[in-house]
């Protein structure tokens, strides 16, 4: 059975690609912001139709990447551990997200160490899977553990295409103690692959082609899995695993290097 989620999203009314801070961005190609807003609205509406609650935050003027709400914080047990962005272009986002979460009733914890929120910090049962290597400092893992009250498993990302953990790993189920994950092994160091194998011996493993289509940048409620279009083989594998894929076209938003999960912060 799935669980009902409370989510935070940011409309992409400021979205464009005017700089390049990950391998997927191409500032030479114009962005259709109106199309990005339409795609975002369809994703939000799909969540609501499934019974989930969607809160919103207004984007700051001139902050094109605020649509990637998952990067803004990590929220567990009513506590919000704020983001402290690695890239200068996004540093104003962290305080804005933390202030909005305080308005929504969450206890804010400002970060002293660089981290990019749920982009690199994913809850899986009673542990926090914590990515490092590109955007989040190892020191932030211990800080997040203290703020959120969960032990941390550090995972090292070694491929720049998977600059955040949520591009290389999805928590498919986290309901009543049952945890199921999917990931792309090639995104991780050998030691981190071994750790993932120990923790999740039955994990669903993605191919490189599936991973580079952003199939793993998905949101699951334990029953349905929202993901971008363009990964039909992955959709079939999810069905075989017992999940219901919910593909949503976010191709314009993907131009900034983020898909469905990047657009969605889970409020626990």
VOPAGU-2260 file (C-alpha; in pm, 1 decimal, decimal comma):
REM VOPAGU-2260
SITE   aa  ch    i         X         Y         Z
SITE  UNK   A    0       0,0       0,0       0,0
SITE  UNK   A    1     110,3     356,1     -65,7
SITE  UNK   A    2     123,9     639,5     181,4
SITE  UNK   A    3     -19,7     988,7     163,8
SITE  UNK   A    4     247,7    1252,2     112,6
SITE  UNK   A    5     280,7    1619,8     188,7
SITE  UNK   A    6     501,8    1787,8     -69,8
SITE  UNK   A    7     657,3    2125,8    -142,8
SITE  UNK   A    8     698,3    2255,7    -497,5
SITE  UNK   A    9     805,7    2580,7    -662,1
SITE  UNK   A   10     649,8    2697,3    -990,6
SITE  UNK   A   11     906,7    2752,6   -1267,8
SITE  UNK   A   12     795,6    3103,2   -1357,6
SITE  UNK   A   13    1160,4    3215,7   -1325,9
SITE  UNK   A   14    1301,0    2907,7   -1498,7
SITE  UNK   A   15    1558,7    2942,1   -1772,0
SITE  UNK   A   16    1909,5    2812,9   -1841,2
SITE  UNK   A   17    2143,1    3112,3   -1834,6
SITE  UNK   A   18    2445,2    2942,2   -1676,5
SITE  UNK   A   19    2588,1    2590,3   -1670,5
SITE  UNK   A   20    2643,1    2427,3   -1330,6
SITE  UNK   A   21    2593,6    2062,2   -1424,5
SITE  UNK   A   22    2667,9    1852,1   -1735,4
SITE  UNK   A   23    2305,6    1861,5   -1853,4
SITE  UNK   A   24    2270,3    2239,3   -1887,1
SITE  UNK   A   25    2319,7    2417,3   -2220,7
SITE  UNK   A   26    2288,1    2794,4   -2189,5
SITE  UNK   A   27    2314,4    2838,3   -2567,0
SITE  UNK   A   28    1962,8    2698,9   -2624,7
SITE  UNK   A   29    1659,8    2914,3   -2537,5
SITE  UNK   A   30    1414,9    2776,7   -2281,1
SITE  UNK   A   31    1037,2    2780,5   -2320,1
SITE  UNK   A   32     940,3    2897,0   -1971,2
SITE  UNK   A   33     569,1    2882,4   -2052,0
SITE  UNK   A   34     602,6    2516,4   -2147,2
SITE  UNK   A   35     798,5    2446,7   -1828,5
SITE  UNK   A   36     515,3    2598,6   -1623,5
SITE  UNK   A   37     258,2    2386,8   -1809,6
SITE  UNK   A   38     458,4    2068,3   -1744,6
SITE  UNK   A   39     505,1    2159,7   -1378,6
SITE  UNK   A   40     132,1    2221,4   -1338,7
SITE  UNK   A   41      60,3    1877,1   -1484,3
SITE  UNK   A   42     298,5    1715,7   -1235,1
SITE  UNK   A   43     144,7    1904,8    -942,8
SITE  UNK   A   44    -206,9    1814,8   -1058,1
SITE  UNK   A   45    -110,7    1448,6   -1084,0
SITE  UNK   A   46       7,1    1445,5    -722,5
SITE  UNK   A   47    -312,6    1613,1    -605,6
SITE  UNK   A   48    -530,0    1374,1    -806,6
SITE  UNK   A   49    -357,6    1086,3    -627,0
SITE  UNK   A   50    -455,6    1231,1    -289,7
SITE  UNK   A   51    -128,9    1400,3    -194,1
SITE  UNK   A   52    -103,8    1752,9     -52,5
SITE  UNK   A   53     111,7    2003,9    -239,9
SITE  UNK   A   54     236,5    2318,5     -70,4
SITE  UNK   A   55     412,2    2583,7    -277,2
SITE  UNK   A   56     684,3    2842,5    -241,8
SITE  UNK   A   57     706,5    3152,8    -459,7
SITE  UNK   A   58    1032,0    3169,2    -659,6
SITE  UNK   A   59    1270,1    3454,2    -590,6
SITE  UNK   A   60    1321,4    3693,8    -879,8
SITE  UNK   A   61    1619,0    3589,8   -1089,4
SITE  UNK   A   62    1649,3    3245,8    -927,9
SITE  UNK   A   63    1582,2    3010,3   -1222,5
SITE  UNK   A   64    1663,9    2686,5   -1038,8
SITE  UNK   A   65    1418,0    2726,7    -751,1
SITE  UNK   A   66    1186,4    2491,0    -939,0
SITE  UNK   A   67    1414,5    2213,9    -808,9
SITE  UNK   A   68    1251,9    2220,0    -466,0
SITE  UNK   A   69    1409,9    1893,2    -349,9
SITE  UNK   A   70    1742,7    2075,5    -323,6
SITE  UNK   A   71    1603,7    2332,7     -78,0
SITE  UNK   A   72    1607,1    2127,4     243,9
SITE  UNK   A   73    1561,4    1784,6     401,0
SITE  UNK   A   74    1254,0    1741,7     622,0
SITE  UNK   A   75    1212,8    1457,0     871,0
SITE  UNK   A   76     997,1    1426,0    1182,7
SITE  UNK   A   77     891,7    1789,4    1172,0
SITE  UNK   A   78    1250,5    1917,2    1149,0
SITE  UNK   A   79    1380,9    2098,6     841,6
SITE  UNK   A   80    1756,4    2085,4     778,8
SITE  UNK   A   81    1826,9    2370,6     541,7
SITE  UNK   A   82    2037,1    2368,6     227,5
SITE  UNK   A   83    2364,4    2558,1     194,9
SITE  UNK   A   84    2432,8    2552,8    -176,0
SITE  UNK   A   85    2770,7    2466,8    -323,5
SITE  UNK   A   86    2714,4    2681,2    -632,6
SITE  UNK   A   87    2705,3    3059,0    -593,6
SITE  UNK   A   88    2419,4    3090,5    -840,5
SITE  UNK   A   89    2180,2    2914,8    -601,0
SITE  UNK   A   90    2290,5    3034,6    -256,4
SITE  UNK   A   91    1993,3    3265,7    -202,0
SITE  UNK   A   92    1756,9    2969,4    -228,0
SITE  UNK   A   93    1854,8    2802,9      99,8
SITE  UNK   A   94    1731,6    3075,5     337,9
SITE  UNK   A   95    1414,4    3123,1     131,8
SITE  UNK   A   96    1324,4    2755,3     153,8
SITE  UNK   A   97    1400,0    2739,7     525,4
SITE  UNK   A   98    1183,3    3044,4     592,5
SITE  UNK   A   99     894,6    2891,6     397,4
SITE  UNK   A  100     926,9    2564,0     587,0
SITE  UNK   A  101     914,7    2754,6     916,8
SITE  UNK   A  102     591,9    2917,9     794,9
SITE  UNK   A  103     453,5    2570,8     727,8
SITE  UNK   A  104     524,5    2466,8    1086,3
SITE  UNK   A  105     856,8    2285,8    1058,4
SITE  UNK   A  106    1143,7    2344,3    1301,5
SITE  UNK   A  107    1420,9    2511,5    1100,2
SITE  UNK   A  108    1785,2    2406,7    1132,4
SITE  UNK   A  109    2022,5    2629,1     936,1
SITE  UNK   A  110    2318,5    2441,9     790,1
SITE  UNK   A  111    2678,7    2533,6     861,6
SITE  UNK   A  112    2810,4    2287,4     605,1
SITE  UNK   A  113    2751,4    2274,4     230,4
SITE  UNK   A  114    2463,4    2047,4     132,8
SITE  UNK   A  115    2194,7    2056,9    -132,8
SITE  UNK   A  116    1900,2    1921,8      57,2
SITE  UNK   A  117    1710,2    1614,8     -48,2
SITE  UNK   A  118    1912,8    1614,5    -365,4
SITE  UNK   A  119    2181,8    1438,5    -161,8
SITE  UNK   A  120    1996,3    1329,1     154,8
SITE  UNK   A  121    1736,5    1055,5     108,5
SITE  UNK   A  122    1540,9     884,6     385,7
SITE  UNK   A  123    1532,9     505,3     354,6
SITE  UNK   A  124    1362,6     346,7     652,3
SITE  UNK   A  125    1556,4     433,2     967,8
SITE  UNK   A  126    1866,8     565,5     791,3
SITE  UNK   A  127    1960,3     871,6     591,2
SITE  UNK   A  128    2139,0     789,1     266,1
SITE  UNK   A  129    2379,9    1076,2     216,9
SITE  UNK   A  130    2553,3    1156,2    -109,7
SITE  UNK   A  131    2887,1    1330,4    -145,5
SITE  UNK   A  132    3145,7    1386,0    -414,7
SITE  UNK   A  133    3005,9    1680,2    -607,7
SITE  UNK   A  134    2766,8    1908,7    -419,2
SITE  UNK   A  135    2743,2    1803,8     -51,8
SITE  UNK   A  136    3030,1    1799,7     197,8
SITE  UNK   A  137    3089,4    1492,9     412,0
SITE  UNK   A  138    3077,8    1719,0     718,3
SITE  UNK   A  139    2714,2    1796,4     634,9
SITE  UNK   A  140    2624,5    1429,8     683,8
SITE  UNK   A  141    2693,3    1439,4    1057,4
SITE  UNK   A  142    2520,3    1776,7    1083,5
SITE  UNK   A  143    2213,2    1637,1     907,1
SITE  UNK   A  144    2214,7    1334,5    1137,2
SITE  UNK   A  145    2204,7    1558,8    1444,0
SITE  UNK   A  146    1932,7    1783,2    1303,5
SITE  UNK   A  147    1708,9    1502,7    1176,9
SITE  UNK   A  148    1775,4    1230,4    1432,4
SITE  UNK   A  149    1872,7     959,2    1184,9
SITE  UNK   A  150    2198,7     767,2    1140,0
SITE  UNK   A  151    2376,0     835,8     812,2
SITE  UNK   A  152    2515,8     607,8     543,9
SITE  UNK   A  153    2764,1     802,6     332,1
SITE  UNK   A  154    2760,5     724,1     -40,4
SITE  UNK   A  155    3026,9     861,9    -274,4
SITE  UNK   A  156    2919,7     971,9    -621,7
SITE  UNK   A  157    3195,5     947,0    -883,5
SITE  UNK   A  158    3026,5    1035,0   -1214,5
SITE  UNK   A  159    2957,4    1405,2   -1275,0
SITE  UNK   A  160    2641,4    1320,9   -1468,8
SITE  UNK   A  161    2496,6    1205,1   -1136,8
SITE  UNK   A  162    2590,6    1510,4    -936,7
SITE  UNK   A  163    2314,4    1455,0    -679,8
SITE  UNK   A  164    2219,8    1129,6    -509,1
SITE  UNK   A  165    1858,5    1160,3    -624,1
SITE  UNK   A  166    1969,2    1131,6    -987,0
SITE  UNK   A  167    2125,7     790,7    -918,6
SITE  UNK   A  168    1903,8     636,9    -648,9
SITE  UNK   A  169    1530,3     620,1    -580,7
SITE  UNK   A  170    1357,9     507,4    -263,6
SITE  UNK   A  171    1068,7     311,0    -413,0
SITE  UNK   A  172     906,3     201,4     -88,3
SITE  UNK   A  173     940,0     318,0     269,7
SITE  UNK   A  174     617,0     202,4     433,4
SITE  UNK   A  175     577,9      27,9     770,7
SITE  UNK   A  176     942,0     -72,2     782,5
SITE  UNK   A  177     950,1    -212,2     429,5
SITE  UNK   A  178    1220,7     -39,0     225,2
SITE  UNK   A  179    1286,4     -92,4    -143,9
SITE  UNK   A  180    1531,5     106,8    -353,3
SITE  UNK   A  181    1657,4     129,5    -708,8
SITE  UNK   A  182    1994,2     267,4    -815,3
SITE  UNK   A  183    2258,3     283,0   -1087,7
SITE  UNK   A  184    2575,4     114,4    -957,8
SITE  UNK   A  185    2808,1     300,4   -1195,6
SITE  UNK   A  186    2734,1     632,3   -1027,3
SITE  UNK   A  187    2900,2     514,4    -703,4
SITE  UNK   A  188    3248,4     432,2    -581,5
SITE  UNK   A  189    3333,6      65,9    -527,0
SITE  UNK   A  190    3304,2     103,9    -148,4
SITE  UNK   A  191    2963,4     268,1    -180,8
SITE  UNK   A  192    2843,4      -4,5    -416,9
SITE  UNK   A  193    2941,3    -258,9    -152,6
SITE  UNK   A  194    2751,9     -63,1     113,9
SITE  UNK   A  195    2440,5     -48,2    -102,5
SITE  UNK   A  196    2460,2    -421,7    -172,6
SITE  UNK   A  197    2479,8    -495,0     200,8
SITE  UNK   A  198    2190,8    -265,3     285,1
SITE  UNK   A  199    1966,5    -348,3     -10,0
SITE  UNK   A  200    2058,3    -689,9    -155,3
SITE  UNK   A  201    1732,6    -705,0    -351,2
SITE  UNK   A  202    1752,2    -353,2    -495,8
SITE  UNK   A  203    1640,4    -288,7    -851,2
SITE  UNK   A  204    1947,7    -197,1   -1055,9
SITE  UNK   A  205    1918,9      50,2   -1341,4
SITE  UNK   A  206    2122,6      38,4   -1661,1
SITE  UNK   A  207    2331,4     336,2   -1768,6
SITE  UNK   A  208    2080,9     416,2   -2042,5
SITE  UNK   A  209    1793,8     415,1   -1793,9
SITE  UNK   A  210    1987,3     625,2   -1545,3
SITE  UNK   A  211    2093,5     886,1   -1800,7
SITE  UNK   A  212    1729,2     926,6   -1902,7
SITE  UNK   A  213    1671,8    1046,9   -1542,7
SITE  UNK   A  214    1446,2     747,2   -1473,6
SITE  UNK   A  215    1580,8     734,2   -1117,4
SITE  UNK   A  216    1496,8    1097,2   -1045,2
SITE  UNK   A  217    1151,1     982,8    -943,7
SITE  UNK   A  218     907,1    1013,8    -654,8
SITE  UNK   A  219     727,8     712,9    -508,7
SITE  UNK   A  220     447,5     687,8    -254,7
SITE  UNK   A  221     517,6     316,0    -216,2
SITE  UNK   A  222     264,8     219,4    -479,6
SITE  UNK   A  223     287,6     471,0    -762,1
SITE  UNK   A  224     613,6     602,5    -904,7
SITE  UNK   A  225     612,3     942,5   -1074,6
SITE  UNK   A  226     888,9     979,6   -1329,8
SITE  UNK   A  227     965,3    1162,8   -1649,7
SITE  UNK   A  228     870,0    1024,6   -1986,9
SITE  UNK   A  229    1133,7     866,2   -2207,6
SITE  UNK   A  230    1217,7     554,0   -2006,9
SITE  UNK   A  231     969,6     285,8   -2125,3
SITE  UNK   A  232    1200,9      -2,2   -2033,9
SITE  UNK   A  233    1222,0     128,3   -1678,0
SITE  UNK   A  234     844,0     164,1   -1660,0
SITE  UNK   A  235     810,9    -203,6   -1752,5
SITE  UNK   A  236    1062,3    -302,6   -1487,9
SITE  UNK   A  237     871,8    -102,2   -1227,1
SITE  UNK   A  238     548,3    -277,6   -1323,0
SITE  UNK   A  239     720,4    -613,5   -1290,8
SITE  UNK   A  240     831,1    -506,7    -943,5
SITE  UNK   A  241     471,1    -434,5    -845,1
SITE  UNK   A  242     464,6     -55,8    -885,7
SITE  UNK   A  243     244,0     164,1   -1101,6
SITE  UNK   A  244     450,8     407,4   -1310,7
SITE  UNK   A  245     305,1     754,8   -1355,6
SITE  UNK   A  246     503,7     912,1   -1640,7
SITE  UNK   A  247     482,0    1291,1   -1668,1
SITE  UNK   A  248     644,3    1496,1   -1942,6
SITE  UNK   A  249     889,7    1734,4   -1774,6
SITE  UNK   A  250    1124,7    1754,0   -2072,8
SITE  UNK   A  251    1159,4    2133,4   -2061,6
SITE  UNK   A  252    1235,5    2135,2   -1688,6
SITE  UNK   A  253    1487,7    1858,3   -1750,9
SITE  UNK   A  254    1691,9    2111,4   -1949,4
SITE  UNK   A  255    1825,8    2235,4   -1614,1
SITE  UNK   A  256    1941,5    1889,8   -1506,5
SITE  UNK   A  257    1648,4    1784,0   -1291,2
SITE  UNK   A  258    1336,1    1576,1   -1340,3
SITE  UNK   A  259    1036,4    1479,6   -1126,6
SITE  UNK   A  260    1212,6    1422,4    -794,2
SITE  UNK   A  261    1416,4    1740,1    -823,8
SITE  UNK   A  262    1088,9    1930,5    -848,3
SITE  UNK   A  263     948,4    1772,7    -532,3
SITE  UNK   A  264    1049,8    1805,8    -166,5
SITE  UNK   A  265     886,2    1556,4      71,0
SITE  UNK   A  266     762,8    1709,9     397,2
SITE  UNK   A  267     782,0    1439,8     664,3
